[in-house]
Amino acid sequence: MRANAEVIILEDDAEKLEELRQHFIRKRFHPLTARSASRAISVLRNNLESSRPILAIVDWDLSNSPDHAFTSTDFLSVLARDVPDCLVIVYSANVDSFRVRSEIHRAHPRSWLHDKREGDQSLIDRVDRMLDQTVEDLRVKDGSVVIHIPTKDEHHHREAVRLVVHYPEIVTFHSDTATKAVRRFGDWLARHNSKVTLISHGNRKYRLTVLK
Amino acid sequence: MSPEEAGKQGLGVLARDTVRTILVVSDDGDMAVALHERVDRAYALVRDVRGEELPQGIAACAPWPWMLVGATPTIPSGSLAELKERPVIIHWMAGKEPEGLPAHAQPFERFSQLAERVKTALTQEVAGMRLSLGLGVELPDGTLARSSELQALVSAHPYPFDVPLDAFRSAGRVLAQHRIGWRPARYQLPSGASGVALVDVGALEADGGLTERGGKA
């Protein structure tokens, strides 16, 4: 038994939102969706105690949103403050503009940018590459399992998945429960003689590194 | 917390974090965008702030920013005072340096030169020590040292910091504990610039020794 990993999607176009939702259902994720920033903030805050999304996909331009009480800047800022361990990808047709890039990175300094003009499939391919990450002898499956490729053993914990999809970056974990899970994953890597090992930077910060 | 309260907490760029940070202060954000493109995000986080946000920006970088990059002719006086007490690498676009910056601030005529210096600081190696990804210093014995002072000294080497020697105590402790024959010392470069830098104790002793306070005799 394992819980499907959450992905939160903010997209003002209902048709495109449904397309993304179906894609993540097929990939065995649990998609949380919103057409407005205020709804996305509510969905995120309401689920934060029980689950934390692995990935957020954010449409920068929300002109067709059903309400404009909040903007994508507000949602990205909430993500940066409350879920810094969540991968964030922001797409916009104006991603070439220095002003837009600056606004996005001021809202979320770690967000990844994607050019909307490259089409919907390009976004899906990019997200799949980010989530189906392989690091040396480890591979992520369905966003919720890390597989040790030589033994095919599985480690079922989303905090382990977070570390692999963020590789080689540091991840800041939000609770002692999460850091215990991370340390168990570190022990699991050692028991499997993985070429990947866990590095602690203190203050609930960890990253993976490949042994030389 | 309601969406209203959550949305009013402020920009994500001002959220507190302890990872290695390049704090970029400018009027339009262009320089930060350009640095975002050139800096490996696994090594340092680029934060893009405006002049009036600088005090909050500095406070968000715990314990302090690894590097401050600027293109604004003025910054708040409180921030200037903080920068004189802590080993923050400071790079500024020439002709726009605010009055009162610490003496170790370096001006650059062109952005490309500044970006190259940032890259050098991130990949610097001194006596087998080099910056770890994201935070801290990898020591020759494989240990990861979290000292922000040592991180600053390794990155800036051989350029000195115009900061009191006492600000580098944790770096001195790490170097002594791991038996690395270097230490922070008040030092004068051939160029005449002086301040605190990492020095090779053996070489300095051969060259006339160190004073009681660590300065060159």
Interface residues (C-beta under 8 A of the other chain):
Chain A: A37 S38 I41 S42 R45 A69 F70 T73 D74 F75 L76 S77 V78 L79 A80 R81 D82 P84 F98 R99 R101 S102 E103 H105 R106 A107 H108 P109 R110 P168 E169 I170 T172 I199 H201 G202 N203 K205 R207 T209
Chain B: M1 P3 E4 A6 G7 Q9 G10 L11 G12 V13 A15 D17 T18 V19 D28 G29 D30 A32 V33 H36 R41 A42 L45 V46 R47 D48 V49 S132 L133 G134 L135 G136 L144 R146
